[in-house]
Amino acid sequence: MMRAIILFLTAVQTIVSSLTAPQYKEVPSNCDHEWKGLESPLNGASLHVALALCSISDYQQDCVGVRCNTTTAECDLITNTTQFVRCLEQVKPFETLLYLRSQFVKSRPELTIVDLEQGLLVPASIQGFSSLQIPPLPRSKLQTQKGDTLIVCMEVTKKCQKWKPSVDEWTPMASLHREHKAGCMSLFSGQPIVIGGRDQAGLHGVVEIFDEQTHEWIIGPTIPVWEHERPLSVIKVNQSTIVVVGGNLRSMNILHKQDMIWHPLANYPMQRWLLVCGLLDTDLILCIGGRDFYNRNQSSAYGLNLALVNSTWTKRAKFLTNKGVAVGFLFKFRQELYCMSTQNGNYAKVNQLQGMNLTEANSKWKLLKIYPNDVFSSVGPYIVRGFEIEI
């Protein structure tokens, strides 16, 4: 009997050696679903043995994958009858790991909102999931994402740090040359760029671009500065073009990689600051709300088509919000447009996420969630890896 078991396990190991890597895909165990175990005489076996068992004909019809305990290294077979399961990649490793058949698993990135002070990535495009935890940092609106790396620079101390899921800690980068209070940050030609703001000497239009070869910040083209400067925001149009919103309450400036010169765009139709802006289409910028000259938050919406010569801002009544909004961002993700703002029409602290399905004929803003007031001192988008599992 013992000899038979040994021969069987040897045969199983032989099957394993013939398995190709794409046959199984490791996915996180934080799915909104309870995976059921499949009865098997060898539950508790090693990963290789369990994967092989899931592949042989006796179990192939019911078995969709293997669940393993990383502490004990014991695995069992799992089955599933649910049509769809959505998962987010966990920042911190869990004790339980899932290996599912690749044919059932599709990559599906998801949008989250960065809360630096709380140390959270708050799900936005997928509901019903807990926030992902990251090491906290002091608040700063100077943040951007490159690949899966989140890069943050402090507005006051000039210190910069980067974080990525595989490391899960903040790693120091070179410090900026100047402070950039109320400045803005984005990616430009694949590199982090920090623009304008103020320091102890006053307002400045200093632009700093991170050099990947020297790992230092180099000075870029200075952006125009106005006497009554307001907080800046930036829109990444494409890999080599960015637009900065702000300045003298109406100004817009565009920077192209080709000439590295700031060019003025058409002024915004009225005086606004703390606008909620984003890229609606390939060449279409959309701005909503903002605070007017009398410090009242508004709900108006205007668009600027960069593909047109001498383009001017036009009303976009479809995107009017029910109440005024300010301080936040617009982000188009798949067929949805998301509006994250931290102030409402009464100039009160209200963290709200609104969404609009752009494929619907008469689409309107829908309130997706109101967050507690003790989160989101400053907000920014971050795309996390996710999975859609179809059984």
Secondary structure as the mmCIF struct_conf table of DSSP 4:
data_model
#
loop_
_struct_conf.conf_type_id
_struct_conf.id
_struct_conf.beg_label_comp_id
_struct_conf.beg_label_asym_id
_struct_conf.beg_label_seq_id
_struct_conf.end_label_comp_id
_struct_conf.end_label_asym_id
_struct_conf.end_label_seq_id
HELX_RH_AL_P HELX_RH_AL_P1 MET A 2 SER A 17
TURN_TY1_P TURN_TY1_P1 SER A 18 SER A 18
HELX_RH_3T_P HELX_RH_3T_P1 ALA A 21 GLN A 23
STRN STRN1 TYR A 24 VAL A 27
BEND BEND1 SER A 29 SER A 29
BEND BEND2 ASP A 32 HIS A 33
HELX_LH_PP_P HELX_LH_PP_P1 TRP A 35 TRP A 35
STRN STRN2 LYS A 36 GLY A 37
HELX_LH_PP_P HELX_LH_PP_P2 LEU A 38 GLU A 39
TURN_TY1_P TURN_TY1_P2 PRO A 41 GLY A 44
STRN STRN3 ALA A 45 ALA A 45
HELX_RH_AL_P HELX_RH_AL_P2 LEU A 47 SER A 55
BEND BEND3 ILE A 56 ILE A 56
HELX_RH_AL_P HELX_RH_AL_P3 SER A 57 GLN A 60
TURN_TY1_P TURN_TY1_P3 GLN A 61 ASP A 62
STRN STRN4 GLY A 65 ASN A 69
TURN_TY1_P TURN_TY1_P4 THR A 70 ALA A 73
STRN STRN5 GLU A 74 THR A 79
BEND BEND4 GLN A 83 GLN A 83
STRN STRN6 PHE A 84 LEU A 88
BEND BEND5 VAL A 91 LYS A 92
HELX_LH_PP_P HELX_LH_PP_P3 PRO A 93 PHE A 94
BEND BEND6 GLU A 95 GLU A 95
STRN STRN7 THR A 96 ARG A 101
HELX_RH_3T_P HELX_RH_3T_P2 SER A 102 PHE A 104
STRN STRN8 VAL A 105 SER A 107
STRN STRN9 GLU A 110 ASP A 115
TURN_TY1_P TURN_TY1_P5 LEU A 116 GLY A 119
STRN STRN10 LEU A 120 PRO A 123
BEND BEND7 ALA A 124 ILE A 126
BEND BEND8 GLY A 128 GLY A 128
HELX_LH_PP_P HELX_LH_PP_P4 SER A 130 SER A 131
STRN STRN11 LEU A 132 GLN A 133
BEND BEND9 LYS A 141 LYS A 141
STRN STRN12 GLN A 143 LYS A 146
TURN_TY1_P TURN_TY1_P6 GLY A 147 ASP A 148
STRN STRN13 THR A 149 CYS A 153
TURN_TY1_P TURN_TY1_P7 GLU A 155 THR A 157
STRN STRN14 CYS A 160 TRP A 163
TURN_TY1_P TURN_TY1_P8 PRO A 165 VAL A 167
BEND BEND10 GLU A 169 GLU A 169
STRN STRN15 THR A 171 MET A 173
HELX_LH_PP_P HELX_LH_PP_P5 ALA A 174 LEU A 176
BEND BEND11 HIS A 177 ARG A 178
STRN STRN16 LYS A 181 LYS A 181
TURN_TY1_P TURN_TY1_P9 ALA A 182 ALA A 182
STRN STRN17 CYS A 184 PHE A 188
TURN_TY1_P TURN_TY1_P10 SER A 189 GLY A 190
STRN STRN18 GLN A 191 ASP A 199
TURN_TY1_P TURN_TY1_P11 GLN A 200 ALA A 201
STRN STRN19 GLY A 202 ASP A 211
TURN_TY1_P TURN_TY1_P12 GLU A 212 HIS A 215
STRN STRN20 GLU A 216 ILE A 219
HELX_LH_PP_P HELX_LH_PP_P6 PRO A 221 PRO A 224
TURN_TY1_P TURN_TY1_P13 GLU A 227 HIS A 228
STRN STRN21 ARG A 230 ASN A 238
TURN_TY1_P TURN_TY1_P14 GLN A 239 SER A 240
STRN STRN22 THR A 241 GLY A 247
BEND BEND12 ASN A 248 ARG A 250
STRN STRN23 MET A 252 HIS A 256
TURN_TY1_P TURN_TY1_P15 LYS A 257 ASP A 259
STRN STRN24 TRP A 262 PRO A 264
HELX_LH_PP_P HELX_LH_PP_P7 ALA A 266 TYR A 268
BEND BEND13 PRO A 269 MET A 270
STRN STRN25 TRP A 273 TRP A 273
BEND BEND14 LEU A 274 LEU A 274
STRN STRN26 VAL A 276 LEU A 279
BEND BEND15 ASP A 281 ASP A 283
STRN STRN27 LEU A 284 ILE A 288
STRN STRN28 ARG A 291 ARG A 291
TURN_TY1_P TURN_TY1_P16 PHE A 293 TYR A 294
BEND BEND16 ASN A 295 ASN A 295
STRN STRN29 ASN A 297 ASN A 297
STRN STRN30 ALA A 301 ASN A 305
TURN_TY1_P TURN_TY1_P17 LEU A 306 ALA A 307
BEND BEND17 LEU A 308 LEU A 308
TURN_TY1_P TURN_TY1_P18 VAL A 309 ASN A 310
STRN STRN31 THR A 314 LYS A 315
HELX_RH_3T_P HELX_RH_3T_P3 ALA A 317 PHE A 319
BEND BEND18 ASN A 322 LYS A 323
STRN STRN32 ALA A 326 PHE A 333
TURN_TY1_P TURN_TY1_P19 ARG A 334 GLN A 335
STRN STRN33 GLU A 336 GLN A 343
TURN_TY1_P TURN_TY1_P20 GLY A 345 ASN A 346
BEND BEND19 TYR A 347 TYR A 347
STRN STRN34 LYS A 349 ASN A 357
TURN_TY1_P TURN_TY1_P21 LEU A 358 THR A 359
BEND BEND20 GLU A 360 GLU A 360
TURN_TY1_P TURN_TY1_P22 ALA A 361 ASN A 362
STRN STRN35 LYS A 366 TYR A 371
TURN_TY1_P TURN_TY1_P23 ASN A 373 ASP A 374
BEND BEND21 VAL A 375 VAL A 375
BEND BEND22 SER A 377 SER A 378
STRN STRN36 PRO A 381 VAL A 384
STRN STRN37 GLY A 386 GLU A 390
#
